[in-house]
């Protein structure tokens, strides 16, 4: 241990790259240039197993952020030998503590929320905030946490120190949904962060997710904003909000192929789109599905996962300029490994190969 700072579509859309390929493409990218991944919730056998796999497979350079003494104890309890394998960064080491303290105080001052030095010092001793500061400085490409910490704490650490992507104000999330036959893959958003998005939030979420489709799916994004209404079939303020979000996207990002409001079948099934939305630019071939609320997105991804057999990979956080991702507390070591690899690829270029 080193110490250092699913229904079958009767008339399917044109074949998409195999669902499993997105993971394999990411692995290929990472093998060619393994990136640094900081793990703030590292006192967990699942993280230790994932970190070992990432290192042994040459996919990433894992960095465990926490007390070296606590980590040694956890490794002994777990029967793991970390000698020569893990890089450990201790937030309490004097040099790093002072650097983090100065950076954090400066950021708070710039935001108009100054903090007494003693409170700031306690804050930067937290592995979550220390990891986010490493991402900000480019010492690692990605920070991954949430296997032990609540989602709110993970998001709070990112919001405290990480800049947003240019033009995006809303931090949100997405899942990669991969079909059991490996023929279809989607980006589902937002399923984990924003409970009741307004039209500005929805536009931010859609624009961020479109970039995800370009980078991870290697496809041109075809973005559908979903509703219970298709093209005015129902008159309701919630449907109107979705229509307004579509107009905002078209103004802010005219290069994105987007349409809405659309019911799911009109967005994803060509035969239904021809009947319900014959003029839609998507023609029932959306690969990015933007849900009108968190409850709709969360319910939808779990139904597709459990009833249709799709694989749900994620959630991933989108909107930060740096890589910062939250895990489910019920995640497996394999989930942690995959989130790390895909998180690294989100920071790289287009994966279409």
RODO-2510 file (C-alpha; in nm, 4 decimals, decimal comma):
residues 353
     n   res          X          Y          Z
     1     x     0,0000     0,0000     0,0000
     2     x     0,1682     0,3193    -0,1178
     3     x     0,1067     0,6509     0,0544
     4     x     0,0968     0,9472    -0,1810
     5     x    -0,0657     1,2858    -0,2165
     6     x    -3,8197    -0,4891    -2,3290
     7     x    -4,0716    -0,5600    -2,5811
     8     x    -3,9576    -0,6790    -2,9242
     9     x    -4,0238    -0,4101    -3,1829
    10     x    -4,2069    -0,5679    -3,4772
    11     x    -4,0485    -0,3126    -3,7117
    12     x    -3,7242    -0,2248    -3,5344
    13     x    -3,5145     0,0831    -3,5824
    14     x    -3,1933     0,0435    -3,7825
    15     x    -2,9422    -0,1684    -3,5940
    16     x    -2,7428     0,0192    -3,3322
    17     x    -2,3948    -0,0812    -3,2122
    18     x    -2,4144    -0,3778    -2,9788
    19     x    -2,5129    -0,2795    -2,6262
    20     x    -2,2137    -0,4547    -2,4735
    21     x    -1,9801    -0,2646    -2,7042
    22     x    -2,0074     0,0579    -2,5052
    23     x    -1,8421    -0,1153    -2,2092
    24     x    -1,5793    -0,2838    -2,4238
    25     x    -1,4992     0,0398    -2,6080
    26     x    -1,4523     0,2106    -2,2728
    27     x    -1,2242    -0,0679    -2,1554
    28     x    -1,0147    -0,0342    -2,4711
    29     x    -0,9810     0,3404    -2,4203
    30     x    -0,8831     0,2932    -2,0564
    31     x    -0,6291     0,0214    -2,1334
    32     x    -0,4556     0,2551    -2,3753
    33     x    -0,4391     0,5327    -2,1147
    34     x    -0,5406     0,4362    -1,7604
    35     x    -0,6664     0,7401    -1,5715
    36     x    -0,6718     0,8259    -1,2046
    37     x    -0,9887     0,7468    -1,0073
    38     x    -1,0301     0,8732    -0,6496
    39     x    -1,2393     0,6632    -0,4123
    40     x    -1,3609     0,8592    -0,1108
    41     x    -1,5689     0,5741     0,0385
    42     x    -1,2699     0,3406     0,0394
    43     x    -1,3269     0,1720     0,3769
    44     x    -1,5386    -0,0862     0,1991
    45     x    -1,4334    -0,4320     0,0739
    46     x    -1,6285    -0,3702    -0,2485
    47     x    -1,4141    -0,0659    -0,3314
    48     x    -1,0951    -0,2504    -0,2415
    49     x    -1,1924    -0,5377    -0,4715
    50     x    -1,2883    -0,3007    -0,7545
    51     x    -0,9686    -0,0992    -0,7134
    52     x    -0,7589    -0,4154    -0,7294
    53     x    -0,9378    -0,5292    -1,0466
    54     x    -0,8960    -0,1890    -1,2121
    55     x    -0,5256    -0,1924    -1,1348
    56     x    -0,4646    -0,5550    -1,2346
    57     x    -0,6548    -0,5161    -1,5645
    58     x    -0,4678    -0,1950    -1,6463
    59     x    -0,7911     0,0054    -1,6685
    60     x    -0,7276     0,2768    -1,4097
    61     x    -0,4949     0,4058    -1,1435
    62     x    -0,7064     0,3843    -0,8271
    63     x    -0,6438     0,6331    -0,5466
    64     x    -0,7877     0,5568    -0,2033
    65     x    -0,8628     0,8780    -0,0144
    66     x    -0,8654     0,8257     0,3608
    67     x    -0,6621     0,7373     0,6660
    68     x    -0,3825     0,4876     0,5868
    69     x    -0,4218     0,3350     0,9328
    70     x    -0,7974     0,2779     0,8902
    71     x    -0,7349     0,1321     0,5445
    72     x    -0,4741    -0,1130     0,6692
    73     x    -0,7163    -0,2284     0,9361
    74     x    -0,9972    -0,2716     0,6824
    75     x    -0,7692    -0,4665     0,4483
    76     x    -0,6660    -0,7017     0,7260
    77     x    -1,0327    -0,7572     0,8152
    78     x    -1,1116    -0,8256     0,4479
    79     x    -0,8128    -1,0535     0,3945
    80     x    -0,6682    -0,8235     0,1271
    81     x    -0,3024    -0,7380     0,0776
    82     x    -0,2626    -0,3849    -0,0561
    83     x     0,1162    -0,3667    -0,0484
    84     x     0,2463    -0,2247    -0,3752
    85     x    -0,1053    -0,2145    -0,5216
    86     x    -0,2963     0,0812    -0,3808
    87     x    -0,2071     0,4477    -0,3781
    88     x    -0,3412     0,6151    -0,0654
    89     x    -0,3965     0,9868    -0,0136
    90     x    -0,4492     1,1011     0,3428
    91     x    -0,6574     1,4231     0,3646
    92     x    -0,4949     1,4905     0,7029
    93     x    -0,1369     1,4946     0,5694
    94     x    -0,0031     1,8468     0,6444
    95     x     0,0899     1,9508     0,2897
    96     x    -0,2329     1,8344     0,1294
    97     x    -0,4440     1,9672     0,4153
    98     x    -0,2968     2,3143     0,3759
    99     x    -0,3379     2,3094    -0,0034
   100     x    -0,6992     2,1964     0,0225
   101     x    -0,7731     2,4495     0,2943
   102     x    -0,6418     2,7415     0,0885
   103     x    -0,8284     2,6310    -0,2223
   104     x    -1,1544     2,5763    -0,0365
   105     x    -1,1406     2,9085     0,1469
   106     x    -1,0753     3,0873    -0,1820
   107     x    -1,3666     2,9134    -0,3539
   108     x    -1,6047     2,9994    -0,0707
   109     x    -1,4909     3,3612    -0,0816
   110     x    -1,5494     3,3830    -0,4574
   111     x    -1,9003     3,2425    -0,4119
   112     x    -1,9784     3,5049    -0,1491
   113     x    -2,0043     3,2410     0,1214
   114     x    -1,6911     3,2858     0,3334
   115     x    -1,6250     3,0277     0,6008
   116     x    -1,4263     3,0466     0,9253
   117     x    -1,0932     2,8689     0,8914
   118     x    -1,1673     2,6112     1,1604
   119     x    -1,4889     2,5033     0,9850
   120     x    -1,3153     2,4956     0,6475
   121     x    -1,0380     2,2800     0,7942
   122     x    -1,2915     2,0262     0,9224
   123     x    -1,4634     2,0247     0,5838
   124     x    -1,1495     1,9466     0,3806
   125     x    -1,0574     1,6615     0,6155
   126     x    -1,3647     1,4811     0,4761
   127     x    -1,2557     1,2317     0,2061
   128     x    -1,5480     1,3379    -0,0165
   129     x    -1,4399     1,7010    -0,0334
   130     x    -1,0713     1,6056    -0,0556
   131     x    -1,1505     1,3779    -0,3523
   132     x    -1,3555     1,6463    -0,5284
   133     x    -1,0646     1,8888    -0,4880
   134     x    -0,8334     1,6340    -0,6494
   135     x    -1,0716     1,6170    -0,9453
   136     x    -1,0807     1,9971    -0,9641
   137     x    -0,7009     2,0221    -0,9742
   138     x    -0,6707     1,7448    -1,2320
   139     x    -0,4787     1,5141    -0,9983
   140     x    -0,7327     1,2457    -1,0930
   141     x    -0,9811     1,2404    -1,3792
   142     x    -1,2720     1,0977    -1,1851
   143     x    -1,4045     1,0736    -0,8308
   144     x    -1,6405     0,7889    -0,7385
   145     x    -1,8318     0,7615    -0,4087
   146     x    -2,1763     0,6818    -0,2696
   147     x    -2,1284     0,3171    -0,1779
   148     x    -2,1149     0,4345     0,1858
   149     x    -2,2089     0,8038     0,1660
   150     x    -2,5626     0,9326     0,0970
   151     x    -2,6255     1,0739    -0,2500
   152     x    -2,6898     1,4179    -0,0986
   153     x    -2,3423     1,4217     0,0579
   154     x    -2,1745     1,3144    -0,2672
   155     x    -2,3572     1,5804    -0,4674
   156     x    -2,2875     1,8448    -0,2034
   157     x    -1,9129     1,7824    -0,2228
   158     x    -1,9187     1,8186    -0,6013
   159     x    -2,1335     2,1312    -0,5900
   160     x    -1,8962     2,2889    -0,3363
   161     x    -1,5821     2,2730    -0,5498
   162     x    -1,6395     2,1532    -0,9068
   163     x    -1,7200     2,3881    -1,1956
   164     x    -2,0147     2,3173    -1,4234
   165     x    -1,9937     2,2338    -1,7894
   166     x    -2,0066     2,5453    -2,0014
   167     x    -2,3625     2,6693    -2,0442
   168     x    -2,5118     2,4114    -1,8047
   169     x    -2,6499     2,5080    -1,4643
   170     x    -2,8309     2,1877    -1,3697
   171     x    -2,6526     1,8865    -1,2240
   172     x    -2,8445     1,5713    -1,3123
   173     x    -2,7977     1,2010    -1,3776
   174     x    -2,8426     0,9308    -1,6383
   175     x    -2,8440     0,5543    -1,6785
   176     x    -2,7155     0,3588    -1,9743
   177     x    -2,9866     0,1065    -2,0613
   178     x    -2,8583    -0,1917    -2,2610
   179     x    -3,1005    -0,4403    -2,4168
   180     x    -3,0676    -0,8138    -2,3422
   181     x    -3,0117    -0,8923    -2,7131
   182     x    -2,7364    -0,6239    -2,7288
   183     x    -2,9096    -0,4511    -3,0221
   184     x    -3,0468    -0,1401    -2,8529
   185     x    -2,9024     0,1058    -2,6064
   186     x    -3,0461     0,4221    -2,4574
   187     x    -2,9592     0,7073    -2,2281
   188     x    -3,2336     0,7540    -1,9651
   189     x    -3,2284     1,0902    -1,7863
   190     x    -3,2856     1,2223    -1,5179
   191     x    -3,3494     0,9220    -1,2928
   192     x    -3,1694     1,0112    -0,9690
   193     x    -3,1188     1,3825    -0,8943
   194     x    -3,3750     1,6523    -0,9928
   195     x    -3,7251     1,5802    -0,8512
   196     x    -3,9349     1,8379    -1,0367
   197     x    -3,7422     1,9933    -1,3260
   198     x    -3,8727     2,3114    -1,4846
   199     x    -3,8218     2,3896    -1,8520
   200     x    -3,4720     2,5321    -1,7937
   201     x    -3,3727     2,2223    -1,5954
   202     x    -3,5104     1,9919    -1,8646
   203     x    -3,3170     2,1773    -2,1332
   204     x    -2,9938     2,1449    -1,9322
   205     x    -3,0592     1,7760    -1,8676
   206     x    -3,1269     1,7066    -2,2358
   207     x    -2,8199     1,8959    -2,3589
   208     x    -2,5941     1,7146    -2,1126
   209     x    -2,7422     1,3767    -2,2076
   210     x    -2,6966     1,4470    -2,5782
   211     x    -2,3245     1,4896    -2,5176
   212     x    -2,3238     1,1584    -2,3293
   213     x    -2,4775     0,9829    -2,6316
   214     x    -2,2086     1,1253    -2,8582
   215     x    -1,9246     1,0227    -2,6293
   216     x    -2,0399     0,6889    -2,4927
   217     x    -2,2774     0,5420    -2,7501
   218     x    -2,0772     0,6655    -3,0463
   219     x    -2,4052     0,7759    -3,2015
   220     x    -2,5636     1,0987    -3,3086
   221     x    -2,8029     1,1883    -3,0242
   222     x    -3,1726     1,1634    -3,1053
   223     x    -3,3331     1,3277    -2,8039
   224     x    -3,6971     1,2776    -2,7048
   225     x    -3,8601     1,4774    -2,4244
   226     x    -4,1293     1,2489    -2,2909
   227     x    -4,4787     1,3225    -2,1647
   228     x    -4,8227     1,1650    -2,1386
   229     x    -4,9064     1,3760    -2,4458
   230     x    -4,7825     1,3596    -2,8047
   231     x    -4,7683     1,6829    -3,0010
   232     x    -5,0564     1,8508    -2,8244
   233     x    -5,2807     1,5459    -2,7932
   234     x    -5,3414     1,6559    -2,4335
   235     x    -5,3632     2,0110    -2,3022
   236     x    -5,2051     2,0356    -1,9608
   237     x    -4,9444     2,2592    -1,7917
   238     x    -4,7042     1,9630    -1,7516
   239     x    -4,7150     1,8898    -2,1244
   240     x    -4,6753     2,2605    -2,2016
   241     x    -4,3648     2,2723    -1,9813
   242     x    -4,2084     1,9941    -2,1916
   243     x    -4,2921     2,1796    -2,5137
   244     x    -4,1249     2,4915    -2,3764
   245     x    -3,8152     2,2916    -2,2856
   246     x    -3,7907     2,1637    -2,6436
   247     x    -3,7970     2,5189    -2,7759
   248     x    -3,5215     2,6188    -2,5336
   249     x    -3,3041     2,3301    -2,6511
   250     x    -3,3537     2,4271    -3,0145
   251     x    -3,2432     2,7815    -2,9379
   252     x    -2,9480     2,6895    -2,7178
   253     x    -2,8231     2,3853    -2,9129
   254     x    -2,9603     2,3936    -3,2678
   255     x    -2,7324     2,1049    -3,3697
   256     x    -2,9170     1,8590    -3,1453
   257     x    -3,1857     1,6441    -3,3072
   258     x    -3,4667     1,6867    -3,0552
   259     x    -3,8434     1,6563    -3,0423
   260     x    -4,1235     1,6617    -2,7865
   261     x    -4,3563     1,6390    -2,6220
   262     x    -4,3772     1,2699    -2,7109
   263     x    -4,5223     0,9631    -2,5479
   264     x    -4,2701     0,6833    -2,5142
   265     x    -4,4088     0,4731    -2,7986
   266     x    -4,4034     0,7709    -3,0358
   267     x    -4,0416     0,8334    -2,9380
   268     x    -3,9025     0,4799    -2,9613
   269     x    -4,1260     0,2729    -3,1957
   270     x    -4,1163     0,3778    -3,5653
   271     x    -4,4596     0,2334    -3,6535
   272     x    -4,6248     0,4204    -3,3683
   273     x    -4,4353     0,7398    -3,4481
   274     x    -4,5686     0,7266    -3,8041
   275     x    -4,9241     0,7283    -3,6666
   276     x    -4,8944     0,9588    -3,3662
   277     x    -4,6177     1,1983    -3,4743
   278     x    -4,5776     1,1659    -3,8522
   279     x    -4,3732     1,4841    -3,8767
   280     x    -4,1307     1,4020    -3,5962
   281     x    -3,7652     1,4390    -3,6843
   282     x    -3,6923     1,1392    -3,4604
   283     x    -3,9255     0,9025    -3,6492
   284     x    -3,9494     0,6733    -3,3467
   285     x    -3,5738     0,6190    -3,3226
   286     x    -3,4812     0,8170    -3,0101
   287     x    -3,1728     0,7019    -2,8217
   288     x    -3,1888     0,9667    -2,5445
   289     x    -3,5082     0,9675    -2,3363
   290     x    -3,5626     1,2724    -2,1127
   291     x    -3,8253     1,2133    -1,8464
   292     x    -4,0491     1,4972    -1,7219
   293     x    -3,9860     1,4231    -1,3540
   294     x    -3,7621     1,2212    -1,1280
   295     x    -4,0450     0,9880    -1,0310
   296     x    -4,1183     0,9098    -1,3963
   297     x    -3,7520     0,8446    -1,4769
   298     x    -3,6831     0,6374    -1,1686
   299     x    -3,9914     0,4222    -1,2174
   300     x    -3,9241     0,3799    -1,5894
   301     x    -3,5645     0,2625    -1,5657
   302     x    -3,6517     0,0079    -1,2946
   303     x    -3,9479    -0,1264    -1,4932
   304     x    -3,7388    -0,1614    -1,8089
   305     x    -3,4631    -0,3264    -1,6068
   306     x    -3,6834    -0,5687    -1,4123
   307     x    -3,9560    -0,6523    -1,6653
   308     x    -3,7824    -0,6155    -2,0018
   309     x    -3,4429    -0,7475    -1,8939
   310     x    -3,2441    -0,4386    -1,9883
   311     x    -2,9193    -0,3825    -1,8070
   312     x    -2,9098    -0,0524    -1,6159
   313     x    -2,5551     0,0819    -1,5844
   314     x    -2,5205     0,3794    -1,3526
   315     x    -2,6351     0,6200    -1,2311
   316     x    -2,3801     0,8678    -1,3605
   317     x    -2,3709     1,2355    -1,2747
   318     x    -2,3721     1,4839    -1,5624
   319     x    -2,3230     1,8604    -1,5670
   320     x    -1,9906     1,8897    -1,3833
   321     x    -1,6838     1,9863    -1,5850
   322     x    -1,4898     1,7187    -1,3947
   323     x    -1,5785     1,3547    -1,3448
   324     x    -1,7774     1,3054    -1,0250
   325     x    -2,0086     1,0067    -0,9854
   326     x    -2,2433     0,8654    -0,7241
   327     x    -2,2938     0,4956    -0,6586
   328     x    -2,5921     0,3109    -0,5227
   329     x    -2,5224     0,1942    -0,1691
   330     x    -2,6312    -0,1519    -0,2827
   331     x    -2,3719    -0,1624    -0,5611
   332     x    -2,1357    -0,4530    -0,6233
   333     x    -1,7605    -0,4435    -0,6813
   334     x    -1,8376    -0,4990    -1,0511
   335     x    -2,0699    -0,1964    -1,0529
   336     x    -1,7931     0,0175    -0,9003
   337     x    -1,5468    -0,1043    -1,1610
   338     x    -1,7832    -0,0260    -1,4488
   339     x    -1,8826     0,3176    -1,3186
   340     x    -1,5127     0,4012    -1,2881
   341     x    -1,4331     0,2899    -1,6432
   342     x    -1,7316     0,4634    -1,8002
   343     x    -1,6694     0,7728    -1,5869
   344     x    -1,3172     0,7927    -1,7279
   345     x    -1,4505     0,7595    -2,0818
   346     x    -1,6959     1,0445    -2,0238
   347     x    -1,3905     1,2680    -1,9758
   348     x    -1,2364     1,1533    -2,3040
   349     x    -1,3351     1,2052    -2,6659
   350     x    -1,5838     1,0322    -2,8933
   351     x    -1,5676     0,6532    -2,8591
   352     x    -1,6962     0,5740    -3,2086
   353     x    -1,4324     0,3348    -3,3428
***
